[in-house]
């Protein structure tokens, strides 16, 4: 496995505290910290550089090389803190690492071969229960993604964490849980819902074989209310049964 990393600039930050952190953010600078063994530095990153960093992470880059005080070193992203209600990053935690040191890091899943799976071909919908998993390994062995192969998945079948083929160099703490950890499953049928949403004319109903009570449909709006009317009828029947 070849080492995949990217470089990005960081800058020293002298002033700390809520007041100065807010002031940095108003100047489009995101405060942060780099920590490691006997190492602690307060830093800031320009907002535009942070956008680039986020794109690298989405593309599977988990190791970064920084230069600070004329010194180059590797870091991993430990935490990105978001604003409680604004779509903004307010703080960044980086961990300084050596390539041969062991670290814990969350790695995103890469769901592959969905369209070739039997479940998808039969109109199933993929439900993702996990987007990432915590692994422990050497920094030099950190993968870009963990692949989740969906090619053998049918409707109502599931993939557990224990079903995945992890590299022997990885330690997966979640595999030691007493209960199985669900990663993804294919459920239901999207074909009827897709057609239902795309109906614009009564002639479109001819292509929908799942629909009952089509004879009662005089308008497209009636068709879209069929399910609701059925639920109301069921409720009325229940109420009548209770009164008797």
N, C-alpha and C positions, 0 to 999 in steps of 0.2 A: 504494500500500500504506500503510494507516494505521498509525501507531505503536501497538503494543500493549505496555503495561508495567503493572507493579503496584508498590505501595509496601510496604516492610516495615522494621521497626525494627532498628537495630544499636546496639551500645553499646561505648564505649571500654574497652579492657583494658590495665591498667597492668602487671601481672605476667606474665612469660613463662617458658617452660621447662616440662619434663615434669611437675614436681611441681605447679606452679600449674595447668597444663592439666588434670591429673587432678582437681584440687580443683574447678575450674570445672564439669567434667562431673558430679561428685558432687552439685553444686548445680543440676543440670538446665540448665547453660549450656554451649553448644558454642563452643569457641574458634575463631577464624578470623583472616583477614588481608585487608585491602583494599590493593591495590597499583595503581599507575599511573605515568605519567610524572612523576618527581620527587615521588612520593606513596607513603607507606607508613604504614598504621595497623593496630595490633593491636586486634581487636574480639572480642566474644562475642555470641551470639544465643541467646535463650531457646529451649529445646527445643520448646515449643509453637509458637513463631513459625517454627521450622525446618520443622515439619510442614506448616504453611500454605504455606511457600515451596515445598516439594516438590510439593504439590498444584497450585500455580500452574504449575510446570515441566511436570508431566504434562498440564496443560490447554493447553500451547502458549505460555506466557508465558516469554520468554527475556531480557527487559530489566526491570530493577528500579530503582526510585528509593529511595535511602537518605537519611536525615538523620543527620548526625554532627557534633557541635560546632557546632550551629546552621547547618550548611551542607547544602544539598540537591544531590545529584548522581546520575548514572546508573551502574549497575554491571551486569556480566554474571557469571554463575557460571562460573568456570573449572575448578574441581575440588571434588568432594565426596568426602572420604576416609571409607571405611567401616572398621569394626573387622574384623580378620582373620577372626574366627569368630562374633562376636556381631552381631545385626542392629541395629547402632547406627552413627550418624554421629559421627565423632570430631573432624573438622576441616573447615573451609570456606574456600575461596580465592575471593575476588571481585576482579574487575578494574574499576577506575574508568575510564569511557570518556566520550567526547564523542559526540554523535549523528552527527557528520559524520566521525568517525574510522573507519579500517578495522580490523577485528578478525577473528580466526579463532574459530569456534565450532561445536560439534557440534549439529546439528539432527536431531530424531527424524523418522523416516518415519511417514507416515499411510497405512496400507494401506486402499484404498477399493474398493468394487464387487466384493468377493469373492463374495458370494452370487449375483450376476448373471453370474459368469464361467462359461464352458462347462465348465472343469475342475472347479469346485465342484459344478455341477449333475450331473456324471457321477460324483460321489463322490470327487473328488480331495481331497488334503490339502495345505494351504498350508505350505510350509517357508520360514521367514524366516532368511536368512543374515546380514543386517545390520539393525540397529535404528535406526542414525543415520548421518550422514555429516558430515564436516568441510567447512565452507564458509568462504570469505573474502568479506566485504562490508562496507558501511558499517553502522554500528549502527542507523541509522534504517531500513535495508532488511532487517533480520533478520526472517525469516519465523517463523510459529508452528510450521509443519510443512513437510515436503517430501512432497507427495502421490505415492503409487505406485498407479496405476490398474491394477487386476487384471482388468478386464472382458473383455479379449481373450485372457486366458491359458487355455490348455487343459492337459490332463494331459500331463506330461513336457515342458512348455514352461517357459522361464526368462525372467527379467527381469534384465538387466545394468544397471549404473549408467549406462552410455552410452545406454540406451534411454529414460531419463527426460528430460523436458523441463524443464531448469533455466532460471530467469530469467537474462537476459543480465547482470544486475547481480551475479551470483554467480560466484565463482571456485571450482572444484572440483578440488583437487589430485589426488584419486584418479583422475580421468579421464586423467591423464598417465602412469598406470602402464602397463607393457608388456603385462601380461595384463589381461583383462577382469575387472571386479569384479562378482561375483554378488550380487544383492540378494534375490531370492526365486524360488521355483518351486513348481509344483503337481505332486505325485507320487502314485502309488499309488491305492488305493481305500479309502475309509473305511467304505463301506456294509457290507461283510462283517464288519469288525471291530466296528462299532456293533451289528449284529444278534447277533454272537457273544457280546458282553458282556451283552446284554439277555435272553438265552435263560434262561428259568426252568422251562420245561416242554417235553416232547417235541413237543407240537403246534406250538410256535414254530418247529420245524425246517422246517415246510412252506413258510415264507416265505423260506428261505435257499436260493437256487438254486445258489450257488457250492460247496456242500458235496458231496463225494463220500464214498462209503462210509457213507452214512446207514443202509443196511440193517444195518450192524454195530453201530449205536448202540442200546443198551438203556437207557441212563441219560444224563442231561444231562452228567454228569461225563465220560462216554465221549466225547461230542461235543467237549468242550473239550480233550480229550487227543489228538484225531485228528492234529493237526499234529505233536505230539511223537512219536507212534507211527510216523508216516511217516518222520521223521528217523531214528529208531532202526532202522527196516527198511533204509533206505538205507545206514546205517553197517554193518549186519550183512552186506549184500550186497557192500560194498566189501571187508570183511575176508575173506569167503569167496573172492572173486576173487583176492585177494593170495595166499592159501594154495594155490590151484590153480596 
